[in-house]
Amino acid sequence: MIFLVAAAVIGAGLTAAFMMPFGIVIAILSMPFGGSLCALLAGLYLAGRRGSDYSIPREASKRHFKRAA
């Protein structure tokens, strides 16, 4: 969760910096969109690292397979 918040804050700041040549109002109004986009990309990255099994936490699934083996 911290990773997503950090990505959103950094994305909002970068968006404001890149949009500043268009004016301060446009830069401020575009910050939520850039932050949301970066948070979405960070979430997709985390989902890709996690794999396809979302129902069982990783620690629980490892313990389960160790007992069964």
C-alpha positions as CSV (number, residue, x, y, z in Angstrom):
1,M,0.0,0.0,0.0
2,I,2.9,2.4,0.8
3,F,4.3,1.6,-2.7
4,L,1.0,2.7,-4.3
5,V,0.8,5.9,-2.3
6,A,4.4,6.7,-3.1
7,A,3.8,6.1,-6.8
8,A,0.8,8.3,-6.8
9,V,2.6,11.2,-5.0
10,I,5.6,10.9,-7.3
11,G,3.4,10.7,-10.4
12,A,1.4,13.8,-9.4
13,G,4.6,15.8,-8.8
14,L,6.1,14.6,-12.2
15,T,2.9,15.4,-14.0
16,A,2.8,18.9,-12.5
17,A,6.5,19.5,-13.5
18,F,5.8,18.3,-17.1
19,M,2.6,20.3,-17.4
20,M,4.0,23.6,-16.0
21,P,4.8,25.1,-19.4
22,F,1.0,25.1,-20.1
23,G,0.3,27.1,-17.0
24,I,-0.1,26.7,-13.3
25,V,-3.8,26.0,-13.4
26,I,-3.4,23.2,-16.0
27,A,-0.5,21.7,-14.0
28,I,-2.5,21.7,-10.8
29,L,-5.6,20.3,-12.5
30,S,-3.6,17.5,-14.2
31,M,-1.9,16.3,-11.0
32,P,-4.7,13.9,-9.9
33,F,-4.7,12.2,-13.3
34,G,-1.0,11.7,-13.4
35,G,-0.9,10.4,-9.9
36,S,-3.8,8.0,-10.6
37,L,-2.1,6.7,-13.7
38,C,1.1,6.1,-11.8
39,A,-0.7,4.3,-9.0
40,L,-2.5,2.2,-11.6
41,L,0.8,1.2,-13.2
42,A,2.3,0.4,-9.8
43,G,-0.7,-1.7,-9.0
44,L,-0.4,-3.6,-12.2
45,Y,3.3,-4.1,-11.5
46,L,2.6,-5.5,-8.1
47,A,-0.1,-7.7,-9.4
48,G,2.3,-9.1,-12.1
49,R,4.9,-9.9,-9.4
50,R,2.3,-11.5,-7.2
51,G,1.1,-14.1,-9.8
52,S,-2.3,-15.4,-10.5
53,D,-3.2,-16.9,-7.1
54,Y,-4.8,-14.0,-5.1
55,S,-6.9,-16.1,-2.8
56,I,-4.2,-17.5,-0.6
57,P,-1.4,-15.3,0.9
58,R,2.0,-16.4,-0.1
59,E,3.2,-17.3,3.4
60,A,0.1,-19.5,4.0
61,S,0.5,-21.3,0.7
62,K,4.1,-22.0,1.3
63,R,3.3,-23.5,4.7
64,H,0.5,-25.5,3.3
65,F,2.7,-27.1,0.6
66,K,5.5,-27.8,3.1
67,R,3.1,-29.8,5.3
68,A,1.6,-31.7,2.4
69,A,5.0,-32.7,1.0
